[in-house]
Amino acid sequence: MTDIRALDLNLLKALDALLDTRSVTAAAARLSLTQPTVSGMLARLRDTFDDPLFVRAQRGIMPTPRAEALAVPLKAALAEIEAILQPIAFDPARAERVVSIAATDYAQRVLILPFLALLRREAPGIRVSVRPVDARAMVAQMERGTLDLALTTPDAAAETLRARHLFDERYVCVLRVGHPAAETLDLDRFCALDHAIMSHDGTRFSGATDLALHGVARSRRVVASVPNFTILVDFVKTTDCCALLPFRLVRAEPGLILAEPPLAIPGFTKVLAWHERTQADPSLRWVRERLAAIRP
């Protein structure tokens, strides 16, 4: 029995050409090889199948019964191999799969919501599993295949992951409608207000704003630390507290007044991250392109 590990695929292509053309010369022309090369391949085929395969005829060569029996399954096998080597055609309208995406509540509001609406129109068979961002477990989750994509920041995306820049975000001061400080929010009044911030575990009472204030020898009082932006927005709407929130999150939010911060506060960058193992996946490539095309 021939060991498939020792079988050269090019020999099977040569056999297929010989069966079709019944000529070493014609087979060589089809394969863009020389006639002696194809003759050598025929000799190897005879050893592989332990059969002459072809005998000389008045015109060209004639297949033996063993060669004729190989013709149909050989062509089918070569066609299947050819199909394997072709890129998988992806039709979003017919696709059915689950895509798992890690995203903060900010990214869920700003990017996931419009993406879900897009999927309903363009790829209704794709379901999305949205889960919290866990920067420490992200790479392991992607290696195991339990997470496909992450909407995160560059510092939270491991260097081993691929990442695509989506957009840069800035912070704005947010007050409730009717707040007494809304018209003149200078640095003194800003520092005199009570503030609320978002920290992912609700334990931190300082952040980028406090670092900026420290740089100009000022400080503020943070009275509440909440674990997501959604709660922070509702909190500001119902109190006289001030908060700095991402502009894209609150620009169309009713009940709020937006003002530029009275000092420079660094914003953040949002990236789309994924693992090398899914780089060539056609469905995930389509998802990445559609997410990147969203302009929040």
LUMRO-572268 format. One record per residue (C-alpha): x, y, z; residue number from 1. Coordinates in nm, 3 decimals, always signed. Each point is the difference from the previous one (the first is absolute). Layout:
<nodes>
+---------+---------+---------+------+
|    east |   north |      up | romi |
+---------+---------+---------+------+
|       X |       Y |       Z |  NUM |
...
+---------+---------+---------+------+
</nodes>
This chain:
<nodes>
+---------+---------+---------+------+
|    east |   north |      up | romi |
+---------+---------+---------+------+
|  +0.000 |  +0.000 |  +0.000 |    1 |
|  +0.129 |  +0.345 |  -0.094 |    2 |
|  +0.063 |  +0.233 |  +0.293 |    3 |
|  -0.196 |  +0.323 |  -0.067 |    4 |
|  +0.271 |  +0.195 |  +0.181 |    5 |
|  +0.241 |  -0.089 |  -0.282 |    6 |
|  -0.243 |  +0.089 |  -0.279 |    7 |
|  +0.076 |  +0.311 |  -0.203 |    8 |
|  -0.314 |  +0.194 |  -0.093 |    9 |
|  +0.166 |  +0.104 |  -0.325 |   10 |
|  +0.007 |  -0.364 |  -0.105 |   11 |
|  -0.378 |  -0.018 |  +0.030 |   12 |
|  -0.035 |  +0.315 |  -0.212 |   13 |
|  +0.228 |  -0.157 |  -0.259 |   14 |
|  -0.208 |  -0.320 |  +0.002 |   15 |
|  -0.317 |  +0.204 |  -0.051 |   16 |
|  +0.157 |  +0.183 |  -0.295 |   17 |
|  +0.121 |  -0.326 |  -0.155 |   18 |
|  -0.346 |  -0.153 |  +0.034 |   19 |
|  -0.161 |  +0.302 |  -0.166 |   20 |
|  +0.249 |  +0.047 |  -0.284 |   21 |
|  +0.120 |  -0.361 |  -0.060 |   22 |
|  +0.332 |  +0.161 |  -0.094 |   23 |
|  +0.321 |  +0.068 |  +0.192 |   24 |
|  +0.072 |  +0.299 |  -0.225 |   25 |
|  -0.347 |  +0.153 |  +0.045 |   26 |
|  +0.003 |  -0.064 |  +0.375 |   27 |
|  +0.339 |  +0.173 |  +0.025 |   28 |
|  -0.139 |  +0.303 |  -0.185 |   29 |
|  -0.305 |  +0.019 |  +0.232 |   30 |
|  +0.218 |  -0.020 |  +0.311 |   31 |
|  +0.263 |  +0.243 |  -0.138 |   32 |
|  +0.266 |  -0.268 |  +0.041 |   33 |
|  +0.247 |  -0.166 |  -0.236 |   34 |
|  -0.078 |  -0.334 |  -0.162 |   35 |
|  +0.289 |  -0.179 |  +0.181 |   36 |
|  -0.130 |  +0.136 |  +0.334 |   37 |
|  -0.347 |  -0.144 |  -0.062 |   38 |
|  +0.154 |  -0.331 |  -0.117 |   39 |
|  +0.188 |  -0.014 |  +0.329 |   40 |
|  -0.321 |  +0.072 |  +0.192 |   41 |
|  -0.173 |  -0.283 |  -0.187 |   42 |
|  +0.276 |  -0.236 |  +0.108 |   43 |
|  -0.053 |  +0.102 |  +0.361 |   44 |
|  -0.376 |  -0.046 |  -0.037 |   45 |
|  +0.055 |  -0.354 |  -0.129 |   46 |
|  +0.205 |  -0.078 |  +0.311 |   47 |
|  -0.261 |  +0.162 |  +0.226 |   48 |
|  -0.295 |  -0.194 |  -0.140 |   49 |
|  +0.198 |  -0.313 |  -0.096 |   50 |
|  -0.159 |  +0.008 |  -0.343 |   51 |
|  +0.117 |  +0.111 |  -0.348 |   52 |
|  -0.297 |  +0.246 |  -0.007 |   53 |
|  +0.061 |  +0.079 |  -0.370 |   54 |
|  +0.125 |  -0.196 |  -0.300 |   55 |
|  +0.113 |  +0.132 |  -0.334 |   56 |
|  -0.267 |  +0.020 |  -0.270 |   57 |
|  -0.005 |  +0.097 |  -0.365 |   58 |
|  -0.076 |  +0.357 |  +0.109 |   59 |
|  +0.129 |  +0.092 |  +0.340 |   60 |
|  -0.056 |  -0.225 |  +0.300 |   61 |
|  -0.287 |  -0.219 |  +0.118 |   62 |
|  -0.104 |  -0.035 |  +0.366 |   63 |
|  -0.004 |  -0.339 |  +0.165 |   64 |
|  -0.316 |  -0.115 |  +0.182 |   65 |
|  +0.164 |  +0.113 |  +0.329 |   66 |
|  +0.055 |  +0.349 |  -0.140 |   67 |
|  -0.354 |  +0.020 |  -0.138 |   68 |
|  -0.139 |  -0.098 |  +0.342 |   69 |
|  +0.196 |  +0.288 |  +0.155 |   70 |
|  -0.125 |  +0.268 |  -0.240 |   71 |
|  -0.330 |  +0.100 |  +0.164 |   72 |
|  +0.100 |  -0.015 |  +0.370 |   73 |
|  +0.329 |  +0.174 |  -0.084 |   74 |
|  -0.173 |  +0.296 |  -0.163 |   75 |
|  -0.244 |  +0.024 |  +0.290 |   76 |
|  +0.284 |  -0.007 |  +0.253 |   77 |
|  +0.196 |  +0.269 |  -0.182 |   78 |
|  -0.312 |  +0.217 |  -0.018 |   79 |
|  -0.051 |  -0.032 |  +0.376 |   80 |
|  +0.363 |  +0.087 |  +0.068 |   81 |
|  -0.035 |  +0.304 |  -0.227 |   82 |
|  -0.309 |  +0.108 |  +0.193 |   83 |
|  +0.186 |  -0.032 |  +0.331 |   84 |
|  +0.271 |  +0.233 |  -0.128 |   85 |
|  -0.243 |  +0.268 |  -0.113 |   86 |
|  -0.101 |  +0.283 |  +0.237 |   87 |
|  -0.330 |  -0.069 |  +0.176 |   88 |
|  -0.269 |  +0.213 |  -0.155 |   89 |
|  -0.183 |  +0.197 |  +0.267 |   90 |
|  -0.357 |  +0.111 |  -0.055 |   91 |
|  -0.112 |  +0.215 |  +0.294 |   92 |
|  -0.367 |  -0.033 |  -0.096 |   93 |
|  +0.022 |  -0.381 |  +0.039 |   94 |
|  +0.259 |  -0.027 |  +0.276 |   95 |
|  -0.098 |  -0.161 |  +0.329 |   96 |
|  +0.243 |  +0.016 |  +0.290 |   97 |
|  +0.058 |  +0.155 |  +0.341 |   98 |
|  +0.255 |  +0.281 |  +0.034 |   99 |
|  +0.125 |  +0.074 |  +0.352 |  100 |
|  +0.112 |  +0.356 |  +0.073 |  101 |
|  +0.141 |  +0.142 |  +0.323 |  102 |
|  -0.102 |  +0.363 |  +0.051 |  103 |
|  -0.038 |  +0.257 |  +0.278 |  104 |
|  -0.340 |  +0.159 |  +0.051 |  105 |
|  +0.134 |  +0.304 |  -0.189 |  106 |
|  +0.093 |  -0.213 |  -0.303 |  107 |
|  -0.329 |  -0.187 |  +0.026 |  108 |
|  -0.196 |  +0.326 |  -0.028 |  109 |
|  +0.220 |  +0.170 |  -0.259 |  110 |
|  +0.100 |  -0.293 |  -0.223 |  111 |
|  -0.189 |  -0.319 |  +0.081 |  112 |
|  -0.348 |  +0.152 |  -0.026 |  113 |
|  +0.049 |  +0.134 |  -0.355 |  114 |
|  +0.179 |  -0.321 |  -0.093 |  115 |
|  -0.296 |  -0.211 |  +0.115 |  116 |
|  -0.233 |  +0.214 |  -0.210 |  117 |
|  +0.231 |  -0.051 |  -0.299 |  118 |
|  -0.004 |  -0.376 |  +0.050 |  119 |
|  -0.379 |  -0.008 |  -0.004 |  120 |
|  +0.015 |  +0.152 |  -0.348 |  121 |
|  +0.303 |  -0.170 |  -0.151 |  122 |
|  +0.064 |  -0.325 |  +0.191 |  123 |
|  -0.308 |  -0.103 |  +0.201 |  124 |
|  +0.139 |  -0.349 |  +0.061 |  125 |
|  +0.299 |  +0.127 |  +0.195 |  126 |
|  -0.059 |  +0.010 |  +0.375 |  127 |
|  +0.214 |  +0.210 |  +0.232 |  128 |
|  +0.111 |  -0.095 |  +0.349 |  129 |
|  +0.113 |  +0.312 |  +0.187 |  130 |
|  +0.199 |  -0.044 |  +0.318 |  131 |
|  +0.204 |  +0.221 |  +0.234 |  132 |
|  +0.360 |  +0.083 |  -0.077 |  133 |
|  +0.246 |  -0.199 |  +0.210 |  134 |
|  +0.343 |  +0.124 |  -0.108 |  135 |
|  +0.185 |  -0.267 |  +0.199 |  136 |
|  -0.194 |  -0.288 |  -0.157 |  137 |
|  -0.048 |  +0.146 |  -0.349 |  138 |
|  +0.288 |  -0.179 |  -0.175 |  139 |
|  -0.081 |  -0.337 |  +0.159 |  140 |
|  -0.368 |  +0.037 |  -0.095 |  141 |
|  +0.095 |  +0.070 |  -0.361 |  142 |
|  +0.247 |  -0.289 |  -0.010 |  143 |
|  -0.274 |  -0.237 |  +0.125 |  144 |
|  -0.249 |  +0.138 |  -0.252 |  145 |
|  -0.244 |  +0.120 |  +0.267 |  146 |
|  +0.054 |  +0.364 |  -0.105 |  147 |
|  +0.027 |  +0.130 |  -0.357 |  148 |
|  +0.045 |  +0.376 |  +0.034 |  149 |
|  +0.054 |  +0.269 |  +0.261 |  150 |
|  -0.087 |  +0.368 |  -0.010 |  151 |
|  +0.259 |  +0.142 |  +0.233 |  152 |
|  +0.281 |  +0.251 |  +0.041 |  153 |
|  +0.358 |  -0.045 |  -0.126 |  154 |
|  +0.142 |  -0.043 |  +0.350 |  155 |
|  -0.250 |  -0.280 |  +0.073 |  156 |
|  +0.070 |  -0.186 |  -0.327 |  157 |
|  +0.295 |  -0.237 |  +0.039 |  158 |
|  +0.290 |  +0.038 |  -0.242 |  159 |
|  -0.063 |  -0.354 |  -0.124 |  160 |
|  -0.340 |  +0.102 |  -0.137 |  161 |
|  -0.075 |  +0.172 |  -0.326 |  162 |
|  -0.168 |  +0.338 |  +0.042 |  163 |
|  -0.165 |  +0.258 |  -0.223 |  164 |
|  -0.041 |  +0.364 |  +0.096 |  165 |
|  -0.366 |  +0.105 |  -0.002 |  166 |
|  -0.015 |  +0.355 |  +0.135 |  167 |
|  +0.124 |  +0.242 |  +0.265 |  168 |
|  -0.239 |  +0.121 |  +0.268 |  169 |
|  +0.000 |  +0.313 |  +0.216 |  170 |
|  -0.163 |  +0.082 |  +0.333 |  171 |
|  -0.257 |  +0.274 |  +0.067 |  172 |
|  -0.138 |  +0.138 |  +0.326 |  173 |
|  -0.357 |  -0.113 |  +0.057 |  174 |
|  -0.258 |  +0.170 |  +0.222 |  175 |
|  -0.374 |  -0.038 |  +0.033 |  176 |
|  -0.227 |  +0.244 |  -0.180 |  177 |
|  -0.060 |  +0.295 |  +0.232 |  178 |
|  +0.322 |  -0.046 |  +0.196 |  179 |
|  +0.107 |  +0.336 |  +0.154 |  180 |
|  +0.358 |  -0.041 |  -0.126 |  181 |
|  -0.093 |  -0.076 |  -0.359 |  182 |
|  +0.056 |  +0.351 |  -0.140 |  183 |
|  +0.340 |  +0.078 |  +0.157 |  184 |
|  +0.198 |  -0.316 |  +0.057 |  185 |
|  +0.348 |  +0.143 |  +0.057 |  186 |
|  +0.276 |  -0.186 |  +0.183 |  187 |
|  -0.091 |  +0.139 |  +0.344 |  188 |
|  -0.363 |  -0.101 |  -0.028 |  189 |
|  +0.094 |  -0.335 |  -0.153 |  190 |
|  +0.221 |  -0.081 |  +0.300 |  191 |
|  -0.267 |  +0.117 |  +0.245 |  192 |
|  -0.264 |  -0.244 |  -0.135 |  193 |
|  -0.056 |  -0.353 |  +0.122 |  194 |
|  +0.109 |  -0.251 |  -0.262 |  195 |
|  -0.081 |  -0.358 |  -0.096 |  196 |
|  +0.220 |  -0.232 |  -0.204 |  197 |
|  -0.014 |  -0.337 |  -0.168 |  198 |
|  +0.245 |  -0.272 |  +0.106 |  199 |
|  -0.051 |  -0.353 |  -0.127 |  200 |
|  -0.008 |  -0.153 |  +0.346 |  201 |
|  -0.145 |  +0.305 |  +0.176 |  202 |
|  +0.296 |  +0.032 |  +0.238 |  203 |
|  +0.209 |  +0.286 |  -0.141 |  204 |
|  -0.072 |  +0.362 |  +0.091 |  205 |
|  +0.253 |  +0.161 |  -0.231 |  206 |
|  +0.093 |  -0.015 |  -0.365 |  207 |
|  +0.136 |  +0.197 |  -0.295 |  208 |
|  -0.182 |  +0.316 |  +0.109 |  209 |
|  +0.164 |  -0.006 |  +0.342 |  210 |
|  +0.343 |  -0.043 |  -0.156 |  211 |
|  -0.066 |  +0.303 |  -0.219 |  212 |
|  -0.118 |  +0.201 |  +0.301 |  213 |
|  +0.308 |  -0.103 |  +0.196 |  214 |
|  +0.209 |  +0.143 |  -0.282 |  215 |
|  -0.146 |  +0.348 |  +0.063 |  216 |
|  +0.006 |  -0.038 |  +0.379 |  217 |
|  -0.376 |  -0.048 |  +0.030 |  218 |
|  -0.229 |  -0.281 |  +0.118 |  219 |
|  -0.367 |  -0.101 |  +0.007 |  220 |
|  -0.230 |  -0.203 |  +0.221 |  221 |
|  -0.126 |  -0.328 |  -0.145 |  222 |
|  -0.310 |  -0.113 |  +0.188 |  223 |
|  -0.095 |  -0.306 |  -0.205 |  224 |
|  +0.181 |  -0.270 |  -0.197 |  225 |
|  -0.227 |  -0.222 |  -0.212 |  226 |
|  +0.086 |  -0.301 |  -0.217 |  227 |
|  -0.150 |  +0.115 |  -0.332 |  228 |
|  -0.080 |  +0.311 |  -0.198 |  229 |
|  -0.373 |  -0.069 |  -0.018 |  230 |
|  -0.043 |  +0.037 |  +0.377 |  231 |
|  +0.224 |  +0.306 |  -0.004 |  232 |
|  -0.220 |  +0.174 |  -0.258 |  233 |
|  -0.315 |  -0.067 |  +0.204 |  234 |
|  +0.174 |  +0.117 |  +0.317 |  235 |
|  +0.099 |  +0.332 |  -0.154 |  236 |
|  -0.353 |  +0.056 |  -0.133 |  237 |
|  -0.147 |  -0.021 |  +0.351 |  238 |
|  +0.262 |  +0.187 |  +0.208 |  239 |
|  +0.218 |  +0.310 |  -0.007 |  240 |
|  +0.310 |  -0.213 |  -0.052 |  241 |
|  +0.229 |  +0.052 |  -0.297 |  242 |
|  +0.157 |  -0.276 |  -0.205 |  243 |
|  +0.239 |  -0.022 |  -0.292 |  244 |
|  -0.141 |  -0.238 |  -0.259 |  245 |
|  +0.096 |  -0.108 |  -0.353 |  246 |
|  -0.149 |  +0.241 |  -0.254 |  247 |
|  -0.144 |  -0.270 |  -0.230 |  248 |
|  -0.184 |  -0.154 |  +0.293 |  249 |
|  -0.188 |  +0.312 |  +0.108 |  250 |
|  -0.018 |  +0.232 |  -0.301 |  251 |
|  -0.362 |  -0.095 |  -0.072 |  252 |
|  -0.101 |  -0.085 |  +0.358 |  253 |
|  -0.307 |  +0.202 |  +0.113 |  254 |
|  -0.001 |  +0.177 |  +0.336 |  255 |
|  +0.370 |  +0.087 |  -0.004 |  256 |
|  +0.209 |  +0.309 |  -0.067 |  257 |
|  +0.343 |  -0.054 |  -0.154 |  258 |
|  +0.291 |  +0.236 |  +0.056 |  259 |
|  +0.367 |  -0.005 |  -0.088 |  260 |
|  +0.223 |  -0.081 |  +0.300 |  261 |
|  +0.175 |  +0.305 |  +0.148 |  262 |
|  +0.336 |  -0.177 |  -0.038 |  263 |
|  +0.146 |  -0.253 |  -0.243 |  264 |
|  -0.114 |  -0.355 |  +0.078 |  265 |
|  +0.153 |  -0.283 |  -0.207 |  266 |
|  -0.254 |  -0.213 |  -0.185 |  267 |
|  +0.037 |  -0.359 |  -0.113 |  268 |
|  +0.028 |  -0.210 |  -0.314 |  269 |
|  -0.233 |  -0.282 |  -0.091 |  270 |
|  +0.141 |  -0.299 |  -0.190 |  271 |
|  -0.136 |  -0.329 |  -0.132 |  272 |
|  +0.218 |  -0.295 |  +0.106 |  273 |
|  +0.007 |  -0.362 |  -0.114 |  274 |
|  +0.227 |  -0.305 |  +0.004 |  275 |
|  +0.226 |  -0.106 |  -0.286 |  276 |
|  -0.180 |  -0.335 |  -0.018 |  277 |
|  -0.315 |  +0.171 |  -0.136 |  278 |
|  +0.179 |  +0.241 |  -0.234 |  279 |
|  -0.100 |  -0.191 |  -0.316 |  280 |
|  -0.353 |  -0.096 |  +0.110 |  281 |
|  -0.223 |  +0.152 |  -0.272 |  282 |
|  -0.303 |  +0.052 |  +0.223 |  283 |
|  +0.202 |  +0.170 |  +0.274 |  284 |
|  +0.184 |  +0.205 |  -0.261 |  285 |
|  -0.339 |  +0.127 |  -0.119 |  286 |
|  -0.108 |  +0.075 |  +0.357 |  287 |
|  +0.322 |  +0.192 |  +0.065 |  288 |
|  -0.045 |  +0.209 |  -0.313 |  289 |
|  -0.361 |  +0.082 |  +0.084 |  290 |
|  +0.088 |  +0.095 |  +0.359 |  291 |
|  +0.286 |  +0.219 |  -0.122 |  292 |
|  -0.231 |  +0.174 |  -0.248 |  293 |
|  -0.232 |  +0.125 |  +0.277 |  294 |
|  +0.054 |  +0.371 |  +0.060 |  295 |
|  -0.149 |  +0.076 |  +0.343 |  296 |
+---------+---------+---------+------+
</nodes>
